[in-house]
Amino acid sequence: MTKPRLILVFLTIFASSVALAADLDARDPGKLKLASINAVVIDASAHRPIYAKGADEVTPIASLTKLMTAIVTLDAHLPMDESLAIDMEDFDFLKGSHSRLRMGATLSRREMLRLALMSSENRAASALARSYPGGTDAFVRAMNAKARALGMTKTSYADPTGLSARNVSTANDLATLVSAAAEYPEIRDFSTTPSHYVEVQPTGQVLGFNNTNGLVKNSGWNIHLSKTGYIREAGKCLVMLATIASKPFVIVLLDSAGKYTRQGDAQRVRDWLETGYAAPPGTAQKATSKSAKLKSVSYAPTPRAKRGVKHAHSKVVRT
């Protein structure tokens, strides 16, 4: 490419970026109505918020916790191929959530991390913390230390799964966490894996797991990082890093009541970013819910699937 043409390309890209930035400045936050109680939308390229709703209110964060669990695990540089076995300490006696990783089920640290992120597997997250040098207590201390290092001043962790309502944060702090987590290729990859099979030792049983965020299977979305969360005290939660209108945005949605509200809010955010307008919650809710439900139960077996493979569906508590 000749120098004049190269300069023209750069000028065109720069002009487009300036125009898009000006267009974002023209977005009216009043036209974005979300059902989520707390929310923030961050222009990730400029590191600036363009929408906020109760973004500094401290609230339980449920399994969004597992993003910090992943960061602390990866920062420890422990062997990712090391085998970890589910122990009685990994069972949920607080909320009684279900898991198909039974007592003695053994997977590599890498697979435990993948399941903790994509399928929000609580026993997997617990096993990661328990196998940390110093055990779970040391792991939780490391989580809180990392939060302080990142400037997450209103965040506190009590356990590595998010089952405890004492795991609290704000939408703004979680936007910081998403940006930090996005620096780890494993977190980006594992959190956006649509579905995955694991062969559990010592039985050799093959289990199939789905991502708890059905939007990662939607070709209309370009999602680079994702995590869902739910306990009764936190409501339905969702964080994402996604490219919308050719720009990266961090989206944090906390405390949604409806089963599909967090996905509906995500769609409203995208519509608002792309057009400046978004239909309020409740519009075409039945159609949206039906579509989301169909997507949430779809499962496309891979060539590695084996006869008799069990899948993660309705019997597993989804967060």
Buried (B, 14 or more C-beta within 10 A) or exposed (E): EEEEEEEEEEEEEEEEBEEBBEEBEEBEEEBBBBBBBBBBBBBBEEEEBBBBBBBEBEBBBBBBBBBBBBBBBBEBEBEBEEBBBBBEEBBBEEBEBEBBBEEEBBBBBBBBBBBBBBBBBBBBBBBBBBBBEEEBEEBBBBBBEBBEEBEBEBBBBBBBBBBBBEBBBBBBBBBBBBBBBBEBEBBBBBBBBBBBBBBBBEEEBBBBBBBBBBBBBBEEBEBBBBBBBBBEBBBBBBBBBBEBEEBBBBBBBBBBEBBBBBBBBBBBBBBBBEEBEBBEBEEEBEEBBEBBEEBBEEBEEEEEBEEEBEBBEEEBBBB
